[in-house]
Amino acid sequence: MPWNETCSVFLIVSCLNMFSCGNPTERNITPASVRKINPVGYDLASPDRIITLSTALLEISGVTVIDSTLVACIQDENGIVFILDLEKNEIRDQIIFHYAGDYEGIAKVNSYFYILRSDGTLFKTMYPVVSASAQQVIDPGAPPANYEGLCYDRRNHRLLIVPKNNPERGPGTEMKHPVYGLDLNSGNDSVKEALELDLAEITRFAAENNIDAWDEEKVTSLMVSDIGIHPLTNMLYVISAVNRMLLVFDDEGTIKYIEELKPDLFNMPEGISFLGNGDMLISNEVRANPPTILIIKYFPR
């Protein structure tokens, strides 16, 4: 973003934050009986809370839940984890884990945060930080690509790492978007392919379910911006920010649901995470609107 445009956005958001900081927008909770609940249990057009973030998180690129009131956020320019209180909309703490870089994903695993840099490098830091020795840099050996998606697979005690675009892996893989897994049980810091998301299968699913937003131009790549695993259904949720699409897969990578996200709410969706009860959090970078975290209530189907 040009410097003068960045300054303009900064001033606009600063003004908005003067009025909104510390006061997350509460929406009237619409009864489930009159909501338009989608097949995976959400009304994405009606978030229950919209939290306008401070200027420290203009470029929020990842979010992970700590507990029912605290989340950890990163933004893609600084090597800092921000601990955010959802109730008060206050930054409670900041953890410096590395110097400036392009950081795209964050996942909490027990007492550690794992942060994903766009080149595939992982940074591991203890929470709360005890000493500098509690921090570690990991090269998982993923194929060269631009990486944006990271989440913790609790059932298999592994990290799932997804490139934004489909990397070149050889003939026959052009329509297969890989999901890599880093086994945290083995002590081996090398990733293995865990799943493949089949773009041809997604296209067929979209056609069969009359999802017009998924057209031929969007089939060449998912453009993944983040991933998350639902704590109750174990479904894999994939956000495609450029296309403003949410895609849901089962644990074998079979597509189960697709929905286009409303641009007025999902300004630039870059992060996804879940509370223990299934409520979904989606973070948005600043664009035409200020940066936000949306909390969307889960209705079990």
N, C-alpha and C positions, 0 to 999 in steps of 0.2 A: 504494500500500500504506500503511495507517495507520502513524503513527510508532511506536506501541507494538508493532505486529506486526513492523515492520522491525527494531526493536531485538531482539526475540525471535529472529528469523531470524539476525540478525547474531551473537548470542551462540552459537547452536547451531552455525553454520558456523565461527565462530572456534574453538570447541572441537574440531570435526572437523579443522580445518586444523592444529591443534597436533600432531595425530597423523599427518596425511597429507601435509602440505606437504613437498615434496622427495622423496616416494616415490610416484610414479605407480603405480597398481594394474596389475600385469602378470597377464594371464590366460594359462592354459595354451593354447598354440596348437593348436586342434583341426585335425586333418588335413582337407584339402579333401574327401577321399573320404567322410567322415562328417558333413560340414557340410551345412546346408540352404542351399545357395547359390542365390540368386534369379537370375532370367534376366539381370540386369544385372551379376552378378558379386560379390554381397555376401551375407553372413549377418548381417543387421541385428540379430538377436537375440543375437549373440555378438561384441561388440566385443573387439578384441585388447588394448586398453588403455583404462582409465578414469582420467583425470587429474582429481583434485579440485582446483579452483582456489582461490586465496587470496581473502580478503575484498575485495581491490581490484577483483575481477572478478565480484562478486555478480550484477550485471546485464549480463553479457557479451552483446552483441547482434550481434557480427560477428567473423569470424576469416578470415585469409588466410595462406597458406603463404609463408614467405621461402625456406627451404631444408629439408633433411631433418630438421633439429633445431629450427629456430626458426620461430615463427609470430608474427603481429601480431594483437592483439585490441583491440577497443573495447568500452566499456560505455556504455549509453545515457543517462548523466547527465553525464559529464565529457568535455571536448574533449581527450582524451589517447589516444595510441596506446601500448599496452603491448607490449613485445617479450618474448615468453615462450619460455624454453628448455624444450622438451618432455621432454628426457631428465632434467633436474634439477628440473623444475617450479619454476623460478625466474624472476622478472621481471628480465630483463637490463637493460632500459632503458625510459624513458618519454619520449614526444615530445608536448609540448603544442602543439596545432595551432589551438585556438580556445577560447573560453570555454564554460561549461556549456550543454548543449543536449540534444536528443533525437537521438542518433546511432545509426544502424541498420545500416550496411553498410560494409565495407572491402574494397579490392582493391589488389593490388600490381601495378604496371606498370613494369617495368625498375627505375629507381632512385627511384620515387615511390610513395607511398600515395595513393589516392583514398578519401575518407570521405564517406558519404552521410548527410545529415541528413534527418529525416522529411518536411520540406517540399520535398525534391527538390534542395536546394542541395548542391554538392560542394565538398570541401576537399582541396586537393592539397598534399602536403608531401614534401620530399625525405628519403630514408633512405640513409645517416645524414644528419641535418640539418647543413648547412654554415652557413647563416645564416637570419635571419628572412625575408629576401627570397626564400628558396626556397619560401615558402608562398604559396598562391593560393586565392582563393574564386571559385567558378564557378557562375553561374546558367544551367543548361542549358535553361531554358525549357520544362520538362515541364509538362503540364496539372496544375492543382491536385489534390492527392491526398495520401494518407499513404504515403510511400515507405519500403520496408524492404529490397528486394533489390538487390544490386550484385555484379557480377563482371566479370572481364576476359575478353574474347573475343579470344584470341591470334591466331587465324587471320585475323580481320578487323581487328585492332588497334583495337578499340573497347570501350567500356564498355557493358554491358547494365544497365539500370535498370528495376526493376519495382515498381509500387505494391502495397501490401498488399491493397487492395480495388480493384474495377474502377471507375475514375473515369467520371463522366458525359461521354461523348464524342458523344452524339447517337443518334438512332433506329437500331436495327439492331445496336448494339454491346453490348447488355445482357448477352449470353452470350459476349462476347469479352474476354478479359483481356489487355491490351496489355503488350508488352515493348519498351521504348524503347532505342535505340542512340545513343551519343555517339561519333562518328568521331574518333579521335585523330590521324588522318593529315591531315585537312582544315584544322585550325586553327580550325574553326568550332565555337563552344561551344553550339550548338543541337542538341537531340536530334531524332531522327526515329523513327517507329515501325518496329521491326525485325521483330517477330513478333506474332502473336495466338494465345493459348492458348484453344482452343474448349471451353467448359464443356459444351456439348451432346455434343461428341465424347468428352470425358472420361467423361461419364455413360454413353454407349453402351459404351465400352471397359470400364468397371467392371461393367456388367450382363453383358457377354459373357464376362468372366473371373471372374464370381461374387465380386466384391469387395464384400461386404456393408457394409463400413465406409463406403463412399461412397454415401450416401443422399441423398434429395431436399433435406434440410436443409443439406447441404454443397455443393450445386451453385450456390447463389446467389453464392458467391465462393470463390476459392482461399485467401484469407487468407494471402498469401505472407509469409514471414518472412525468407527469403534464397534466393539462387540460386547455382549454380556450374556450370562447364563441365568435364566430365571430360577430363583431359589426353590420353587415349589414344583414346577413342571420339568425342569432341566432342559427346556428348549433354548436354542441358541438364537439370540436377537442380534441382527446386523443393521447398523445405520449406514446409509449411503448419503452423505451430506450434500454433495453436488446435485444429486438427483432428488434430494429430500424424500427418501424412501426408507421404510422400515420393512425388513424381511425377517421371517421367523422360520427356523429349521429345527427338525428333530435332532437327536444326538447322533444320527448317522449321516446328517447333512442333507436330508430330504426336505424340500421346501414345503411349508405348511400354510404360510400366510404372507401377503404383501399388502402394504397400504402406503399411499402417498401422503406426506405430511404437509399441513397447511403452512405456507410461507410466512404468514403474519405471526404465527406462534413459534414455528421452528425456523428461526432466522438463518442459522447455520449450525445444524445439529452435529456436534463433534464428540460428545461423550454420552455413555449410557451406563446405568448401574441400577441395582434393585435393593429396596429395603427387605428385611426378612419376611414381611407379610406379603410380598409380591408387588407392592407399589413401585412404579417405575420412575427413575430420575433421568431426564435428558438435559444435557447442558448445551447451550448455544453461544458461539462466539459473537462478538460485536460485528454487525454489518449495518443495515439501515436502522436496526433497532439495537438497544443496549444488550450486553451479555446477560443471559438468564440461566436459571435452573428451573425446569418444569417438573412438578411432582404429579403423577397421574395415578389415580387410585386403581387398584386391582380388584376385579369382580370375578371370582372363580366361576368357570363355566361347568 
